[in-house]
Amino acid sequence: MSVISNVAEGFSRQTDREFAQFLYVAKGSVSEVQSQLYVALDLGYLSQEEFNDLYRQADEVIKLMSGFTPWNTASLIPWGEYAI
């Protein structure tokens, strides 16, 4: 839920710089989900097949967010080397 909330909050700021920053934060949230998938797998809450499917979906979300910005996000955030 935090991923979509970050995207929505960034969009509502109505500046490219803040929107790019919130997309960067949302991407980090997806990475957090991926790390929790490893925990769930290790604890036996997910099968390897379920893990693979969910991890792949998270990767797809990251790719979609990366293509979501029509501008060069590296020039919009001060720490541009970490841009989406």
C-alpha positions in Angstrom: 0.0 0.0 0.0 2.9 2.4 0.7 4.0 2.2 -2.9 0.8 3.6 -4.4 0.6 6.1 -1.5 4.1 7.4 -2.3 3.3 7.8 -6.0 0.0 9.6 -5.1 1.7 11.9 -2.6 4.5 12.8 -5.0 2.0 13.5 -7.8 -0.1 15.8 -5.6 3.0 18.0 -4.9 2.7 19.1 -8.6 6.5 19.5 -9.2 8.6 17.2 -11.2 11.3 17.2 -8.6 9.1 16.1 -5.8 7.3 13.6 -7.9 10.6 12.0 -8.9 11.7 11.9 -5.3 8.5 10.1 -4.3 8.8 7.6 -7.2 12.3 6.9 -5.8 10.9 6.3 -2.4 8.1 4.0 -3.9 10.8 2.0 -5.7 12.5 1.5 -2.3 9.2 0.3 -0.8 9.0 -2.4 -3.5 12.5 -3.5 -2.7 11.4 -3.8 1.0 8.6 -6.1 -0.1 11.1 -8.2 -2.0 13.3 -8.5 1.1 10.2 -9.6 3.1 9.5 -12.2 0.5 12.8 -13.8 1.3 11.8 -13.9 5.0 8.5 -15.5 4.1 10.2 -18.1 2.0 12.8 -18.9 4.7 10.0 -19.3 7.3 8.0 -21.6 5.1 5.1 -19.2 4.5 5.7 -19.3 0.7 6.6 -22.1 -1.6 9.5 -21.5 -4.0 7.0 -21.1 -6.8 4.9 -18.5 -5.0 8.1 -16.7 -4.0 9.3 -16.6 -7.7 6.0 -15.4 -8.9 5.6 -12.6 -6.3 9.3 -11.5 -6.7 8.8 -11.3 -10.5 5.7 -9.2 -10.0 7.6 -6.8 -7.8 10.4 -6.6 -10.4 7.7 -5.7 -12.9 6.4 -2.9 -10.7 9.9 -1.5 -10.4 10.3 -1.6 -14.2 6.9 0.1 -14.7 7.8 2.9 -12.2 11.2 3.3 -13.9 9.4 4.0 -17.2 6.8 6.2 -15.6 8.8 9.4 -15.7 9.2 11.0 -19.1 12.0 13.2 -17.8 15.6 12.5 -16.7 15.1 11.8 -13.0 18.8 11.9 -12.4 18.7 15.7 -13.0 15.7 16.2 -10.7 16.9 14.7 -7.4 20.1 15.9 -5.7 21.4 12.3 -5.3 20.9 11.6 -9.0 23.1 8.6 -9.1 20.3 6.8 -7.2 17.6 7.8 -9.6 15.0 5.4 -10.8 
